[in-house]
């Protein structure tokens, strides 16, 4: 039962990171449109960080289940 709750929480965190990465992508597009190179780089780093965090969490969950 505890693992079901853990899986649900992990799913919610993954979904939140997915949304955060999408938001950073939108920030990057806006920054690019207004010519803000530094803002674009910052948003790109945030997007990549969210994507990598999702990958790491999924790998950790997979590893724990094997």
Residue frames as a rotation matrix with the C-alpha (Angstrom) as fourth column:
UNK 1
0.567 0.824 0.000 0.00
0.824 -0.567 0.000 0.00
0.000 0.000 -1.000 0.00
UNK 2
0.411 -0.502 -0.761 2.81
0.172 -0.777 0.606 2.36
-0.895 -0.380 -0.233 0.82
UNK 3
-0.637 -0.710 0.300 4.38
0.399 0.029 0.917 1.74
-0.660 0.704 0.264 -2.59
UNK 4
0.002 0.721 0.692 1.11
0.991 -0.096 0.097 2.73
0.136 0.686 -0.715 -4.31
UNK 5
0.856 0.282 -0.433 1.22
0.396 -0.896 0.199 6.09
-0.332 -0.342 -0.879 -2.55
UNK 6
-0.020 -0.951 -0.310 4.91
0.111 -0.310 0.944 6.46
-0.994 -0.016 0.112 -3.37
UNK 7
-0.566 -0.142 0.812 4.18
0.777 0.239 0.583 5.75
-0.277 0.961 -0.025 -7.03
UNK 8
0.490 0.815 0.308 1.38
0.862 -0.506 -0.032 8.32
0.130 0.281 -0.951 -7.04
UNK 9
0.699 -0.310 -0.644 3.63
0.128 -0.832 0.540 10.95
-0.703 -0.460 -0.542 -5.46
UNK 10
-0.399 -0.900 0.174 6.41
0.297 0.052 0.954 10.14
-0.867 0.432 0.246 -7.93
UNK 11
-0.237 0.413 0.879 3.92
0.972 0.094 0.218 10.52
0.007 0.906 -0.423 -10.77
UNK 12
0.815 0.558 -0.159 2.78
0.571 -0.820 0.048 13.90
-0.103 -0.130 -0.986 -9.49
UNK 13
0.313 -0.797 -0.517 6.37
0.003 -0.543 0.839 15.10
-0.950 -0.265 -0.168 -9.15
UNK 14
-0.556 -0.497 0.666 7.15
0.614 0.293 0.732 13.87
-0.560 0.816 0.142 -12.66
UNK 15
0.225 0.743 0.631 4.10
0.961 -0.275 -0.019 15.71
0.159 0.611 -0.776 -14.03
UNK 16
0.837 0.047 -0.545 5.13
0.266 -0.906 0.329 18.89
-0.478 -0.420 -0.771 -12.22
UNK 17
-0.155 -0.973 -0.169 8.63
0.090 -0.184 0.979 18.69
-0.984 0.137 0.116 -13.71
UNK 18
-0.388 0.115 0.915 7.13
0.898 0.270 0.347 18.11
-0.207 0.956 -0.208 -17.15
UNK 19
0.682 0.704 0.198 5.02
0.724 -0.688 -0.046 21.25
0.103 0.175 -0.979 -16.79
UNK 20
0.604 -0.536 -0.590 8.01
0.058 -0.709 0.703 23.22
-0.795 -0.459 -0.398 -15.45
UNK 21
-0.475 -0.787 0.393 10.08
0.455 0.163 0.875 22.17
-0.753 0.595 0.281 -18.47
UNK 22
-0.043 0.552 0.833 7.29
0.988 -0.101 0.118 23.27
0.149 0.828 -0.540 -20.80
UNK 23
0.880 0.350 -0.321 7.02
0.426 -0.880 0.210 26.61
-0.209 -0.321 -0.923 -18.99
UNK 24
0.115 -0.926 -0.360 10.78
0.072 -0.354 0.933 27.12
-0.991 -0.134 0.026 -19.31
UNK 25
-0.480 -0.220 0.849 10.46
0.813 0.250 0.525 26.34
-0.328 0.943 0.059 -23.02
UNK 26
0.508 0.740 0.441 7.82
0.828 -0.560 -0.014 29.06
0.236 0.372 -0.898 -23.34
UNK 27
0.748 -0.327 -0.577 10.05
0.136 -0.776 0.616 31.47
-0.649 -0.540 -0.536 -21.39
UNK 28
-0.318 -0.918 0.236 12.87
0.398 0.097 0.912 30.63
-0.861 0.384 0.334 -23.79
UNK 29
-0.204 0.324 0.924 10.67
0.976 -0.003 0.216 31.35
0.073 0.946 -0.316 -26.81
UNK 30
0.849 0.522 -0.076 9.53
0.528 -0.838 0.138 34.68
0.009 -0.158 -0.987 -25.34
UNK 31
0.411 -0.783 -0.467 13.10
0.082 -0.478 0.874 35.69
-0.908 -0.398 -0.132 -24.53
UNK 32
-0.487 -0.574 0.658 14.17
0.677 0.227 0.700 34.80
-0.551 0.787 0.278 -28.04
UNK 33
0.207 0.691 0.692 11.30
0.958 -0.287 0.000 36.81
0.199 0.663 -0.721 -29.53
UNK 34
0.982 0.173 -0.069 12.31
0.186 -0.945 0.268 39.94
-0.019 -0.276 -0.961 -27.61
UNK 35
0.517 -0.846 0.128 16.03
-0.034 -0.170 -0.985 39.45
0.855 0.505 -0.117 -28.19
UNK 36
0.538 -0.291 0.791 16.95
-0.842 -0.212 0.495 38.61
0.024 -0.933 -0.359 -24.59
UNK 37
0.163 -0.560 -0.812 19.87
-0.422 0.704 -0.571 36.23
0.892 0.436 -0.122 -25.06
UNK 38
-0.819 -0.502 0.277 20.65
-0.438 0.235 -0.868 35.87
0.370 -0.832 -0.413 -21.37
UNK 39
-0.168 0.857 0.486 17.01
-0.866 0.107 -0.488 35.22
-0.471 -0.503 0.725 -20.54
UNK 40
0.592 0.345 -0.728 16.94
-0.725 0.623 -0.294 32.64
0.352 0.702 0.619 -23.30
UNK 41
-0.296 -0.803 -0.518 20.01
-0.330 0.594 -0.733 30.87
0.896 -0.046 -0.441 -21.92
UNK 42
-0.777 0.050 0.628 18.63
-0.627 0.032 -0.778 30.95
-0.059 -0.998 0.006 -18.39
UNK 43
0.257 0.959 0.121 15.31
-0.892 0.283 -0.352 29.45
-0.372 -0.018 0.928 -19.52
UNK 44
0.420 -0.177 -0.890 17.14
-0.580 0.702 -0.413 26.83
0.698 0.690 0.192 -21.58
UNK 45
-0.697 -0.716 -0.040 19.22
-0.380 0.415 -0.827 25.78
0.609 -0.561 -0.562 -18.57
UNK 46
-0.492 0.604 0.627 16.05
-0.755 0.062 -0.653 25.51
-0.434 -0.794 0.426 -16.47
UNK 47
0.540 0.706 -0.458 14.33
-0.841 0.466 -0.273 23.43
0.020 0.533 0.846 -19.14
UNK 48
0.063 -0.608 -0.791 17.29
-0.394 0.713 -0.580 21.06
0.917 0.349 -0.195 -19.39
UNK 49
-0.818 -0.366 0.444 17.52
-0.526 0.163 -0.835 20.82
0.233 -0.916 -0.326 -15.59
UNK 50
-0.028 0.899 0.437 13.86
-0.874 0.190 -0.447 19.77
-0.485 -0.394 0.781 -15.36
UNK 51
0.620 0.212 -0.755 14.27
-0.665 0.654 -0.362 17.20
0.417 0.727 0.546 -18.14
UNK 52
-0.324 -0.841 -0.433 17.38
-0.338 0.530 -0.777 15.74
0.883 -0.106 -0.457 -16.50
UNK 53
-0.691 0.144 0.708 15.65
-0.708 0.059 -0.704 15.62
-0.143 -0.988 0.061 -13.09
UNK 54
0.451 0.892 -0.018 12.79
-0.861 0.430 -0.272 13.66
-0.235 0.138 0.962 -14.67
UNK 55
0.410 -0.369 -0.834 15.23
-0.449 0.715 -0.537 11.21
0.794 0.594 0.127 -16.25
UNK 56
-0.659 -0.742 0.118 17.16
-0.431 0.245 -0.869 10.74
0.616 -0.624 -0.481 -13.00
UNK 57
-0.375 0.601 0.706 14.00
-0.847 0.089 -0.525 10.16
-0.378 -0.795 0.475 -10.96
UNK 58
0.665 0.632 -0.398 12.69
-0.744 0.606 -0.282 7.63
0.063 0.484 0.873 -13.45
UNK 59
0.059 -0.735 -0.675 16.01
-0.345 0.620 -0.705 5.79
0.937 0.275 -0.216 -13.47
UNK 60
-0.774 -0.335 0.537 16.11
-0.591 0.080 -0.803 5.75
0.226 -0.939 -0.260 -9.65
UNK 61
0.098 0.894 0.438 12.58
-0.896 0.271 -0.352 4.34
-0.433 -0.358 0.827 -9.54
UNK 62
0.667 0.094 -0.739 13.46
-0.565 0.710 -0.421 1.71
0.485 0.698 0.527 -12.12
UNK 63
-0.339 -0.909 -0.242 16.63
-0.385 0.369 -0.846 0.79
0.858 -0.194 -0.475 -10.24
UNK 64
-0.619 0.146 0.772 14.74
-0.777 0.027 -0.629 0.48
-0.112 -0.989 0.096 -6.95
UNK 65
0.440 0.889 0.125 12.25
-0.835 0.457 -0.308 -1.90
-0.331 0.032 0.943 -8.52
UNK 66
0.684 -0.246 -0.687 14.92
-0.339 0.727 -0.597 -4.29
0.646 0.641 0.413 -9.81
